[in-house]
Structure formats: C-alpha cells, structure tokens
Amino acid sequence: MSVNMEKIPIAGVKLSGELLQFNISGFSNALDAKLELSTLLAANQMNMPFLSGVSLQERSHATGCVTVENEARARALIHGHSKLKLGVEFFPSVGLITLFPHQSSLKILGLSLFALGAAHLPLYGMGSSLSALTLITDYAHLEGALSALEEHLAVPRENDPFDADLKEATLTGTFKAGPMQTIAVYWEPRIKTYGFQSVTDLSLVEITFPAQRIRAVGLKLYELGEVPIGFRLVSAQSSTDGACRIYLLIRRHSEQQALERIRTVGGEETGDRLFVASPLELLHFQGPHYGDRYGIAEAAFKALAFGSVPVLLAACSQSCVCLVLPESRAREAEMCLSEVFEVPTRKARFSEKRPQTLGRGNERQNF
C-alpha cells in the first residue's frame, strides 16, 4: 500500500560508536533480567549506553549495549553468570541512531521504522526518553540507515553527523574529545536527580510481529499518529528467531481506538499479536553526570525491588530513566528511590541548570 508521508523536521541526529548488544530472555518474572544484568555490569564498573527491560505476561527480558572495548569483559561476565548465561543472545557490531526530539510523535516513530524496513535494515532494539528516540541497527550500515531516515525526516545541515570529525568518530568508534566532552568517570555516593515526574492512567500495548514486517508496522504507527492517543514512550526488542516486540505506552482512554487501528493496515487484518496491560503509571527522572557514571539503573532497580515495587518496563537512554509501574505505585516508587537518589529542594530545582538535550552534543549516557 502506498501512502503520502509528510517529511517531518527534527532538530538533530546522533550516531554512536561500535557496540556489542546482548538480549537476556527466556526467564519468568521470578528472575528480573534487567536487575540481574545491571547489577552484574555495575559491580564491574561497566557502563551501558543503552538499557531496556520488560517484565510482562510471566516473562522477563532485557537489552543492553556496551562499547567494543568492553566486549570481551561483558561476554565473560555474562557467560560466567549462572542464570543470565542460560538466556543470552549476542548481537556484535551494532550502532545507535538517536533522533532529537521525538516530540512524542508516533509519525516520527512510524517513519523511522518504515525507513529501516524500506532499506532492508534490521531493527535490533529501540527505546525513547523524554526528548529522544534511539534505534539499534548494524554498525556497518549506520550511514545507510541515516540516508534512509533522511528520505522521511528533515535533518538540519548544521546537525549533519557526517561532517569530517564526527564521521571519523562514528565510523571508527574513536571519538575526538571536544571542548564540552567529559572523559572521566564521575562518581558520587548519593546520585543526584532533578526530581521525579509521574503520569497516571496509561496503557501499555505490546505488538508482536515477524521482523520482516517492520515496514508495514511502521506504516500502521504512522497512520496511528493521525489520532491523539497520548503517546508517551516506546521500547522494542528483536530476537534471533525473527520475532520483534514493540511496546507503546499511551493514554488509557485511547486504548480501544489505538487497538482498532493497530489491528489493521489499509482496512486489512495484519495478524500481529497484541497484548495490553492497564492501568499503569509512568515515573521518569534525570540528573547531572548521568552520562559519566555507571550504576544508575542498578541503583533504581535495587531500590524498587527492596520496596517490592514491580517495574513492568524500563527504558534508559539519553541520560533519562523511564519506569512503567502498576497503577497507584508511582508515589511509593518515588519514596523508595528517594532513599538512594538525592532529590533537590524546590528552590534548588529551579536554580540548577539542566543539560541541553537537543542537537548534536557530546554528552554520553550510561546506565
């Protein structure tokens, strides 16, 4: 089916260096894959530029990435873990493409998936923060993926990630330190935040489909963008068996309208499997130096596990932690997190300068 897709302007694109991706899956909710994974790597002072995890329908899985410099160590650690080694899949030589901002736009999300599918490029994982959408694909084809995205997204020339210096950085994985880049690992005994924010009355829609249908799924999400459904967050994971799962967090009162549209493309049934968890809440936070230290996700997951607050979905990217929780648990989660994270007073919250989140900065994000 052909559709007239408008070209949508965005503020910028950022490409990562070469990474190793690992998916942890095949476990029941008795094993929190994201907690086990983040604890293992934090104990060995290893950063992850991308981390996501889901615990739904009695199953738990997680996706993480490390730099190629840490690949051998990460493989050895996971293979040495009595539980994680039983359900690990490794995806070597992947890269991240991050779009700023995603504007809570299903059209940008749909166009991104449509573009990858049309270019026959894989989607290994995906996650969003408050301002950015991050896609995982083959590192060797990052330039091709960017060209495919530029057919549908208008990227300002001044934010072109393939100027001389950044092209070398993104294609070789050797980053040149600019005047704003921090290369030291930052550590503080109590992790600072800019405060916690929550959104209530949400639904999480899980779409399971064959990975080769990514173009059609992108089209349906683009069409869904015509409807104001209160899109808040997205996460995705692919597996070596060819299945892909996308998780959309939307307003609960738009749930039925969204499901009716997701079930069809151009009036035809797609056959994609759907699951809905509802009602839910979203708790998110960010803070200074999140790009320069390890262990942030581990601290959050441990605090919530200690307080018996279940995390149904977590997306950690672009220095932001997003947590999807059961109904009426956000306030309880905030109290648990406040035991290990420093929350600013109201006066400090408005006086402290927050990091810039748009454009092509050098800020790293690690969890």
C-alpha positions as CSV (number, residue, x, y, z in Angstrom):
1,M,0.0,0.0,0.0
2,S,1.3,3.5,-0.8
3,V,0.7,6.4,1.5
4,N,1.6,10.1,1.2
5,M,4.0,10.6,4.1
6,E,5.0,14.1,5.0
7,K,8.6,14.9,5.7
8,I,8.9,15.8,9.4
9,P,11.6,18.2,10.6
10,I,13.7,17.2,13.6
11,A,16.4,19.1,15.5
12,G,19.3,16.6,15.0
13,V,20.7,13.1,14.8
14,K,23.4,11.5,16.9
15,L,25.3,8.3,16.0
16,S,27.2,6.0,18.4
17,G,30.5,4.2,18.1
18,E,30.6,0.4,17.6
19,L,28.8,-1.5,20.3
20,L,28.0,-5.1,21.5
21,Q,24.3,-5.8,22.1
22,F,23.0,-8.5,24.3
23,N,19.5,-9.7,24.9
24,I,18.6,-11.6,28.1
25,S,15.3,-13.5,27.7
26,G,13.5,-16.8,28.4
27,F,13.0,-16.2,32.1
28,S,9.9,-15.9,34.2
29,N,9.2,-12.9,36.3
30,A,10.9,-14.7,39.2
31,L,14.1,-13.5,37.7
32,D,14.3,-9.8,37.0
33,A,16.6,-9.8,33.9
34,K,17.1,-6.1,33.9
35,L,18.1,-6.1,37.6
36,E,20.4,-9.0,37.2
37,L,22.1,-7.5,34.2
38,S,22.5,-4.0,35.6
39,T,23.8,-5.4,38.9
40,L,26.4,-7.6,37.2
41,L,27.8,-4.8,35.0
42,A,27.7,-2.2,37.7
43,A,29.6,-4.4,40.1
44,N,32.4,-4.5,37.4
45,Q,32.2,-0.7,36.8
46,M,30.9,-1.2,33.2
47,N,28.8,1.4,31.5
48,M,25.9,0.7,29.2
49,P,24.9,3.5,26.7
50,F,21.5,1.7,26.2
51,L,19.4,-0.4,28.5
52,S,15.8,-1.5,28.4
53,G,13.8,-4.3,30.1
54,V,10.3,-5.7,30.3
55,S,8.5,-7.9,32.8
56,L,5.1,-8.9,31.4
57,Q,3.0,-12.0,30.9
58,E,5.1,-14.0,33.3
59,R,8.3,-13.4,31.3
60,S,11.2,-11.1,31.8
61,H,13.8,-9.9,29.3
62,A,16.4,-7.1,29.0
63,T,18.5,-5.5,26.3
64,G,21.8,-3.8,26.9
65,C,24.8,-2.4,25.0
66,V,28.5,-1.9,25.8
67,T,31.3,-0.4,23.8
68,V,33.6,-2.8,21.8
69,E,36.4,-2.0,24.2
70,N,34.3,-3.8,26.9
71,E,33.0,-6.6,24.6
72,A,35.3,-9.4,25.8
73,R,34.7,-8.5,29.5
74,A,31.0,-8.3,29.1
75,R,30.8,-11.7,27.3
76,A,32.9,-13.3,30.0
77,L,30.8,-11.8,32.8
78,I,27.5,-12.9,31.3
79,H,28.8,-16.3,30.4
80,G,30.0,-16.6,34.0
81,H,26.6,-15.8,35.5
82,S,24.7,-18.9,36.5
83,K,21.4,-17.5,35.3
84,L,22.0,-14.9,32.6
85,K,24.2,-17.3,30.5
86,L,21.1,-19.6,30.0
87,G,19.1,-16.9,28.1
88,V,21.6,-14.6,26.4
89,E,21.8,-13.7,22.7
90,F,24.7,-11.6,21.5
91,F,24.5,-9.1,18.6
92,P,28.0,-7.9,17.7
93,S,28.9,-4.7,15.9
94,V,25.7,-2.7,16.3
95,G,25.2,1.1,16.5
96,L,22.7,3.6,17.9
97,I,20.9,6.2,15.9
98,T,19.3,8.8,18.1
99,L,16.8,11.3,16.8
100,F,16.2,14.6,18.7
101,P,13.5,15.3,19.6
102,H,10.9,12.6,19.0
103,Q,8.2,15.2,20.1
104,S,6.0,12.3,21.4
105,S,5.2,11.8,17.8
106,L,4.0,8.4,16.5
107,K,4.6,9.7,13.0
108,I,8.3,10.1,13.6
109,L,8.4,6.7,15.2
110,G,6.4,5.2,12.2
111,L,8.6,6.9,9.6
112,S,11.8,5.7,11.3
113,L,10.6,2.0,11.2
114,F,9.2,2.4,7.7
115,A,12.6,3.8,6.5
116,L,14.6,1.0,8.0
117,G,12.2,-1.6,6.5
118,A,12.3,0.0,3.1
119,A,16.1,0.0,3.2
120,H,16.1,-3.7,4.3
121,L,18.0,-2.8,7.5
122,P,17.4,-4.6,10.8
123,L,16.0,-3.2,14.0
124,Y,17.6,-4.9,16.9
125,G,16.1,-2.7,19.6
126,M,14.6,0.7,20.4
127,G,13.9,3.0,23.3
128,S,12.7,6.5,23.9
129,S,13.4,9.1,26.6
130,L,11.5,12.4,27.1
131,S,13.2,14.0,24.2
132,A,14.9,11.4,22.0
133,L,14.2,8.2,20.1
134,T,17.1,5.7,19.8
135,L,17.2,2.8,17.3
136,I,19.7,0.0,17.2
137,T,20.9,-1.4,13.8
138,D,24.0,-2.7,12.1
139,Y,27.0,-0.5,12.9
140,A,28.4,-1.1,9.4
141,H,25.2,0.3,7.9
142,L,24.8,3.4,10.1
143,E,25.4,5.7,7.2
144,G,22.9,3.9,5.0
145,A,20.4,4.0,7.8
146,L,20.9,7.7,8.2
147,S,20.3,8.2,4.5
148,A,17.1,6.1,4.7
149,L,15.9,8.2,7.6
150,E,16.7,11.5,5.8
151,E,14.2,10.5,3.0
152,H,11.4,11.0,5.5
153,L,12.9,13.3,8.2
154,A,14.3,16.7,7.6
155,V,17.6,17.0,9.5
156,P,19.3,20.5,9.6
157,R,22.6,20.6,7.7
158,E,24.4,22.1,10.7
159,N,23.5,19.0,12.6
160,D,24.8,16.6,9.9
161,P,26.5,13.8,11.9
162,F,28.7,13.0,8.9
163,D,30.9,16.2,8.9
164,A,34.6,15.4,8.8
165,D,35.3,14.9,12.5
166,L,32.1,13.2,13.5
167,K,32.1,10.9,10.5
168,E,35.5,9.6,11.6
169,A,34.2,9.3,15.2
170,T,31.0,7.4,14.3
171,L,32.5,5.1,11.7
172,T,35.7,4.1,13.6
173,G,34.4,4.3,17.2
174,T,37.3,6.6,18.1
175,F,35.8,9.8,19.5
176,K,37.7,13.0,19.5
177,A,37.2,14.9,22.7
178,G,35.7,18.3,22.0
179,P,35.7,21.3,24.4
180,M,32.4,20.1,26.1
181,Q,33.2,16.4,26.4
182,T,33.9,14.8,29.7
183,I,36.1,11.7,29.6
184,A,36.5,11.0,33.3
185,V,34.2,8.6,35.2
186,Y,32.1,10.7,37.6
187,W,31.1,9.1,41.0
188,E,29.1,10.4,44.0
189,P,27.9,8.4,47.0
190,R,24.3,9.6,46.5
191,I,23.1,10.0,43.0
192,K,21.5,13.4,42.2
193,T,18.4,14.0,40.2
194,Y,16.4,17.0,39.0
195,G,13.3,15.4,40.7
196,F,10.8,12.8,39.9
197,Q,7.8,13.3,37.5
198,S,4.9,10.9,37.0
199,V,2.0,10.4,34.6
200,T,-1.1,8.3,35.5
201,D,-3.9,6.5,33.7
202,L,-1.8,4.8,31.0
203,S,-1.9,1.6,29.0
204,L,1.0,-0.4,27.6
205,V,0.3,-2.1,24.2
206,E,2.6,-4.9,23.1
207,I,2.8,-5.7,19.4
208,T,4.5,-8.9,18.3
209,F,5.3,-9.5,14.7
210,P,7.8,-11.0,12.3
211,A,10.8,-8.7,11.9
212,Q,10.5,-8.7,8.1
213,R,7.2,-6.8,8.6
214,I,8.8,-3.7,10.2
215,R,7.9,-1.6,7.2
216,A,4.2,-2.4,7.5
217,V,4.3,-1.9,11.2
218,G,6.0,1.5,10.7
219,L,3.2,2.4,8.3
220,K,0.5,1.5,10.8
221,L,2.2,3.5,13.6
222,Y,2.5,6.5,11.2
223,E,-1.3,6.2,10.4
224,L,-2.0,5.9,14.2
225,G,-0.2,9.2,14.6
226,E,-3.2,10.9,13.0
227,V,-5.1,10.1,16.2
228,P,-4.3,11.9,19.5
229,I,-3.8,8.8,21.7
230,G,-1.3,10.4,24.2
231,F,1.8,8.5,23.1
232,R,4.4,8.6,26.0
233,L,7.1,6.0,25.5
234,V,8.3,3.2,23.2
235,S,10.6,0.2,23.6
236,A,11.4,-2.7,21.3
237,Q,13.4,-5.9,21.2
238,S,14.2,-8.3,18.4
239,S,15.4,-11.9,18.8
240,T,17.4,-14.3,16.7
241,D,14.2,-16.3,16.0
242,G,12.9,-13.4,13.8
243,A,10.3,-12.1,16.2
244,C,10.1,-8.4,17.2
245,R,8.1,-6.9,20.0
246,I,7.2,-3.2,20.3
247,Y,5.8,-1.7,23.4
248,L,3.8,1.5,23.2
249,L,2.8,3.5,26.3
250,I,-0.4,5.6,25.6
251,R,-3.3,7.2,27.4
252,R,-5.7,4.6,28.8
253,H,-8.8,6.3,27.4
254,S,-7.4,6.0,23.9
255,E,-6.6,2.2,24.3
256,Q,-9.6,0.8,22.3
257,Q,-9.2,3.4,19.5
258,A,-5.5,2.5,19.2
259,L,-6.1,-1.2,19.2
260,E,-8.6,-1.0,16.4
261,R,-6.2,0.9,14.2
262,I,-3.2,-1.3,15.1
263,R,-5.1,-4.4,14.1
264,T,-5.5,-3.3,10.5
265,V,-3.4,-1.6,7.8
266,G,-5.4,-0.2,4.9
267,G,-8.5,-2.0,6.2
268,E,-6.9,-5.4,6.2
269,E,-6.2,-7.6,9.3
270,T,-2.5,-7.9,10.0
271,G,-2.4,-10.9,12.2
272,D,0.0,-9.3,14.6
273,R,-0.4,-10.5,18.2
274,L,-1.5,-7.8,20.7
275,F,-1.4,-7.7,24.5
276,V,-2.5,-4.8,26.7
277,A,-1.5,-4.1,30.3
278,S,-3.6,-1.4,32.0
279,P,-4.0,0.8,34.1
280,L,-0.4,1.9,34.6
281,E,1.7,4.8,35.6
282,L,5.0,6.3,34.3
283,L,7.7,7.6,36.6
284,H,10.7,9.3,35.0
285,F,13.8,11.3,36.1
286,Q,17.2,12.5,35.0
287,G,20.1,14.2,36.7
288,P,23.6,15.7,36.3
289,H,26.5,13.5,35.2
290,Y,24.3,10.6,34.2
291,G,26.4,10.3,31.1
292,D,29.6,9.9,33.1
293,R,29.0,7.2,35.6
294,Y,27.8,3.6,35.8
295,G,25.2,2.1,38.2
296,I,22.3,4.4,37.9
297,A,19.9,1.8,36.6
298,E,21.1,-0.7,39.1
299,A,20.5,1.7,42.0
300,A,17.0,2.4,40.8
301,F,16.1,-1.3,40.2
302,K,17.6,-2.4,43.5
303,A,15.7,0.3,45.5
304,L,12.4,-0.6,43.9
305,A,13.0,-4.4,44.4
306,F,13.8,-3.8,48.0
307,G,10.5,-1.9,48.3
308,S,8.6,-4.6,46.4
309,V,7.6,-2.2,43.7
310,P,7.4,-4.1,40.3
311,V,8.8,-2.4,37.2
312,L,6.9,-3.6,34.2
313,L,9.0,-1.7,31.7
314,A,12.2,0.3,31.9
315,A,13.8,2.4,29.2
316,C,17.2,4.1,30.0
317,S,18.7,6.3,27.2
318,Q,19.9,9.8,26.7
319,S,20.5,10.4,30.4
320,C,16.9,9.7,31.3
321,V,15.3,6.8,33.3
322,C,11.7,5.9,32.4
323,L,9.9,3.4,34.6
324,V,6.4,1.9,33.8
325,L,4.7,0.8,37.0
326,P,1.3,-0.7,38.1
327,E,-1.5,1.7,39.0
328,S,-1.0,3.7,42.2
329,R,2.6,2.6,42.7
330,A,4.4,5.8,41.4
331,R,4.3,7.6,44.7
332,E,5.5,4.5,46.5
333,A,8.3,4.1,43.9
334,E,9.3,7.8,44.4
335,M,9.7,7.2,48.1
336,C,11.9,4.1,47.5
337,L,14.1,5.9,45.0
338,S,14.5,8.9,47.4
339,E,16.4,6.6,49.7
340,V,19.2,6.3,47.2
341,F,18.8,9.3,44.9
342,E,19.1,12.9,46.1
343,V,16.0,15.0,45.3
344,P,16.5,18.8,45.1
345,T,14.5,21.2,47.1
346,R,12.0,23.3,45.2
347,K,14.4,26.3,45.2
348,A,17.4,24.3,44.0
349,R,15.2,22.6,41.4
350,F,14.5,25.9,39.7
351,S,18.0,27.4,40.1
352,E,20.1,24.4,38.9
353,K,20.9,24.4,35.2
354,R,19.8,21.3,33.3
355,P,21.8,19.8,30.5
356,Q,20.9,20.6,26.9
357,T,19.0,17.7,25.3
358,L,18.7,18.8,21.7
359,G,21.1,18.8,18.8
360,R,24.3,17.0,18.3
361,G,26.1,17.2,21.7
362,N,29.0,15.1,23.0
363,E,27.1,14.1,26.2
364,R,27.3,10.3,26.8
365,Q,24.7,8.3,28.5
366,N,25.5,5.2,30.6
367,F,23.5,3.1,33.0
